[in-house]
Amino acid sequence: MSTLFEAIKDAELFRTAFRVEPPAELSERQVTPRKPAFFIARTLDAATDAENAERKAAAVAAGEEPAPHARLLVPAQFGLVPHWAKSASDGQLRAVKLVNVKSDNASTGTAFRDAWLNNQRCIVPMMAFFTDDYRNGKPQSTRIARVDGLPMGVAGVWARWRNAEDGSELLSFAIITINANAHGLMNRYHAPGAEKNMPAILNEGAYDAWLNARASQAKEFLRPYPAQKLLANPVEKKGRKDALGLGMTIRNPR
């Protein structure tokens, strides 16, 4: 389960790494369930989506290269609230348990199926995610980041919940995870006997393809990220905030 991740704090990275305009106000560095964060989508509007599809078809018919869709940075809650949640309190109770979805369940799980079939896929920008190392008998929080220090674009799904009483809306998202039993790095983590998993980190060159693929093709993008491109660092929690703003100290990498 990826229930904690490190958000981007350098606004310029939104432009250089994801080709989106940075938000006016960044989220907190430590993102936990039900906390505000951001996801990247192609659109939040079905009508716009249909227009984009028509323009793409027209360009292909004319033998032209279709123009890439613009990416949209969206403020949202970490932890998915299904559109069918009965109330705000019901949705928030569910959100704590709906921060992750296994890739095998994304298209069939009750809470995620509609989002997947409606192509409500997204990219979750982050600097790192955290997992537990149990090899010494006790859980040791470990920070997983890219070796090159660049942000990760993690596959996700998003949902829109509308309050029937006042018409307000809540946008939320969940991270898609994949099996990591055979992964060269991530197979070390999680509780003994538990299935190994990891967030589905996307290759930068596949961002637009992931966002624009048909639902029947999207799972092809959910592949293990190369172990040699990831770095694992044990962290120790401190009583004061450190330079990361996480109340943690990074130890030497493993």
N, C-alpha and C positions, 0 to 999 in steps of 0.2 A: 504494500500500500504506500503510495506517495501522498502523504497527508501534510507535508511541509515542503515548501520550496522557497528559493531565494529570488526575489523580484529584481528587475533591472533598475539601477539607481542612476546610471548615466543616460540622460535623456537622448543624447546623440546616437546611442546604440539602436534606438528604435528606427532612426533613419537609415543608418549604415547597414544594419543587419537584417531589417525587416521591411524596409521601404515604406514606412508609415510615419506620419507626423507624430512626434511625442506628445503625451498628454500635458495639459496645463499644470497638473499636479500629479506627481508620482505616487504609487502605492507604498505602503510600508515595506521594508526590506523582507520581513518575515511574513510569509503568507500561509495561513492555516485555514481549516474549513470555516466557511461563512464569512471570511474576510474579503474585502474588496481587492481586486486585481484587474488584469486586462486579458482579453483574447483578441486575435486577429481573424477576421472573416472576410469573405468577398462581398457580402451584403447582408443586411438584416431584413430586406424587403423582397417578398416573393415576386412582385411586379417588376422590380429592377432586375431580378435574376432572370426573369423571362425575356426581358428586353436584351440583356447581355447575350443570352443564348441565341436570340434571333440575329443579332449583329454578327456573332461568331459564325452562324450558319451561312449568312449572306456573304461574308468574307471568304469562307471556304468555297462556296459555289462560284465565286468570281475569280478563284485562283489566287487570292490574296492571303497574306499572313494575318491572322486575327490579332487585334490589339489586345495586350494583356489586361485583365481586369484590375482595377485599382483595389488595393487592400484597405480594409477599414479596421482601425484600432478601437476596441469597444471596452468601456469599463463594465465590470461584471463581478458577481460573487463567485468565489471558489466553492464548489459544492452545488450540484445541479438540483434545481427545483423543477420537477416535471410540470408541463402545462396543465395537467389534470389534477394537480394538488388541490385539495378542497379549501384550504385556507392558508394564510401567511404562516401561521404557527405550524400547521401540518407540513408545509413546504420546508420550513427551517429545520424541523425534526428530521425530515428525509435527507436534507442537504448534507448533514454531517456524515451520512453513510454513502452518499453518492458523489464523492470527490474523485473516485476512480471507476473505470469500467474496463473489464478485460476485453481484449479485441474480439474474442470469440462471442462475447455477449452484447457487443455494441449494436448489432443489428436485430437482436432478438429479445434482449432484456426489456421488461415492461417499462422501466423508467427511461430507457435510452432509445428504444426502437423508433419512435416517431421522429426524434431529432436526426437519427441516422438516415432514415428513408427520405426525409425532407432536405437532405444535403446540408444540415446545420452542423457542418464540421468546422473546426477552427484550429488555429495555432496558438499555443500558450507560450509566450516569451518568458524565459527565466534564465538566470545565471547558473543555478545549480538546484539539485533536489537532495533530500536527505533520506537515509535509510539506516537500519540498525544492523550492526555486526555482532553476532552471538558467538563467535568462535572462541572467545575467552570465558564463556559461560554466562556473562551478563551483557545486556544490550549496550553497544557502544555506538552512539550517533555518528554517522559518517556522511560527509559532504561529497557528492558526486558532481563533477564539473567537466567541461571540455579541457583537454590538455592545452589547447591554444588560448584559453581564457575568453573565448567569444561566447555570446549567448546561445542558448539552446532554443530551438523551436519545437515544442512538443505537441503531438497530435491530440486533439480534444473534440468534444461535441458540446454544443451550447443549446440552451432552451430559453423560451420567453414565457413567464407566468404573468397572467393578468388578474388583478384583484377585481372581482365582480362588484364589490361594494363601492369603491371609489375610482375604478378605472386605471389605477396605477399599475406599472409594470416592473418586473424584476427580471433582469438578464443574469444568467448563471451558466457555469460550465463545469465539465468534468474532464479529467485527464485519462487518455486511453493507455492502458498498460499491455505489455506483451510478455509471453513466457520467456524466462531467462535461465532455465535449468541448464542449458548448454552454453551460456554466455561466459566468456573468458574472465570477466570481472564480476558481474552481478550475481553469478551463481554462488558467491561467498556469503551473501547476505540473507536477511530474514530469519525468522525463528526456525529452529531445527524441525524438520518434518514438513514445513510449510512449502508451498509452491514458490519457486523463485520467480520474481517478475521485475519489470523495469518500465518506466515511461517510454512510450514510442517516440523516440527522438527522430525528427525528420531531417533528411539532407536538405541543405539550403536550396539546391537546384530543383527540389521537388515541391517547394511551398505552393506555388500556383497550381501545379498539377493536383496536389492533394485537395486544395480548396475547390477545384473545379471538376474533379472526377465524378462520374456517376456513382451512385451508391453501390452498384454491383461491382465496381472496379476499385473502390477506395481502399479495401483491405490489403491490396497489393503494396501499399506504401508503408504498412506497419511491419517493419523489419527491425531486427536488433541493430543497434548502433555499434560500430566496431569498438571492441574493448580497448585497443591501443590508442584510441582517440579520447578516452575518458581517464580522469584522474580521481582517485579516492583519498580523502583526508579525514582521519578521525577528528572529532571535535569535542571539546570539553566545555560544558556549560559553566558560566561564571555569574556571580551576583551582580556584576555591573555590565553595562553595554560596552562592547568592544568596537573596533573600527568597522566591523561589518554591520553593526546595529542589531546583532542577533544574540548578544549575551553569550557568545561562544568564542573559543580560541581554537584556531586551526593548528593541528600538529603536523608532523612530517608526513608526506604522502606515503601510501603503501602501493 
